[in-house]
Amino acid sequence: MVKNNIDALRSVYLSLGGSLDDTYEDINGGSPVSAYRSVKDHIAAISKLDVGSGSYTETTTFYSGNATVVDLG
């Protein structure tokens, strides 16, 4: 159960492959992610993850159905 925004962001960070032992020099003085106490620091850490380099692909469909193509020219 997610208790607050910090817990939610920490869960996102971990689900994207991050570790609570990760450190970043430019975030929270280089302390590990487990020591972060702000939403801003967690978002900064999430932005550091290289989530686009894996072979996993996710597709999101916003519309499913029939569409009509109209020539506007």
N, C-alpha and C positions, 0 to 999 in steps of 0.2 A: 504494500500500500504506500502510495506517495504521500508524504506528509506536507510538503511545501515546495516552493519553486526551486530551492537549492537541491532538494532530493530529486526532483524531476529532471533538472539539468544534469545532475550527476549521473542519473540513469541513462540519459541520452548519450552522454560522453562515453560511458562504459559500453553501451550497445553499439556504438560506432567504432569500437576497437581500442578506445583509450584505457589507461590504467590509472588507478588512484595514486600510483607511485610516480607518474609522469611529472616532469618539471619543465618550466619554460622561464628563461631568464627575464623576459619582459612582462611576466604576469606574477603578481603578488610576491615580488622579491625573489623569485626562483624557488619558492616553496612547492611541495608536492600538491597535486590537485586535491588530495584528501584534506588539506588544510584550508582550502578556499572557503570563504564565508560570504561571498557576494555573487549576485547574479551576473554582474559584469565580468568577473574573473572566469566564471564557468563558461559563459558565452565566448569569451576570448579563447579559452582552451579548446572548445568545440571547433572554433574556426581554424585552429592549428592542425586538426586531424586531416589526413589525406584520404578522404573517403571515396574519391573518384578513381583511385588507381587499381582497385580490386576487380575481379572478374564478375562480381555480383552485379546484376542489373535489375532494377525495379521499374516497372511500367505502371503509370497511373493513367486511367482513362477518365476523362472528364465528361465525355459524351459518347453514348453508345446508341446507335440507331441509324435511321436512314436520313441522309442529307440531300438536299437539292442544290445542284450547282447552277448558279445564275450568271450569265455573261453580262457584265456591266459595261462592256465596250460598245 
